[in-house]
């Protein structure tokens, strides 16, 4: 049975990337449980801050540089192999199909709106099409990027160590 202290520790540990929690999560949780005073129901403010700070620093340390991250996120350009575990975490994230298509959608909409304005200026009056088309293109592009990255990095059979 999980007590309140352990539940709160597990919640705080979500600041760490999944690959860290897979291999070191039980170790970190064991240390936190050993450090807890009898009857303690939540980690101290200092411990909570340290856990979250360590998790965020771990996430940012393993992230590709901005010059490689932006083309990956916006255009689907793959990053170097040394970031394959970050890519794995990103591709299998619950939010992948929210943030990646959304950013690409925000990139595509102005282009299609410009095309729509050009067509209307030349007498072609189409029903409202740029937003649904942009959404479809963004989602399709995100799916293609996910498949290409999984093939390149061999993510079906990868070990997170």
ZIFEN-V372023 format. One record per backbone hydrogen bond with DSSP energy under -0.5 kcal/mol. CO is the residue of the C=O (numbers start at 1). NH is the residue of the N-H. Records with the same first field share a line. If there is no record, write none. Layout:
BEGIN
CO=NH ; NH
END
This chain:
BEGIN
1=3
3=7
4=8
5=9
6=10
7=11
8=12
9=13
11=14
12=15
13=16
17=20 ; 21
18=22
19=23
20=24 ; 25
21=25
24=28
25=29
26=30
27=31
28=32
29=33
30=34
31=35
32=36
37=40
44=48
45=49
46=50
47=51
48=52
49=53
50=54
51=55
52=56
53=57
54=58
55=59
56=60
57=61
58=62
59=63
65=68 ; 69
66=70
68=72
69=73
70=74
71=75 ; 76 ; 77
72=76
80=83
81=84
83=87
84=88
85=89
86=90
87=91
88=92
90=93
93=96
95=98 ; 99
96=100 ; 101
98=102
99=103
100=104
101=105
102=106
103=107
104=108
105=109
106=110
107=111
108=112
109=113
110=114
111=115
112=116
113=117
114=118
115=119
116=120
117=121
118=122
119=124
120=123
123=125
124=126
127=129
129=133
130=134
131=135
132=136
133=137
134=138
135=139
136=140
137=141
138=142
139=143
140=144
141=145
142=146
143=147
144=148
145=149
146=150
147=151
148=152
149=153
150=154 ; 155
154=157
155=158
END
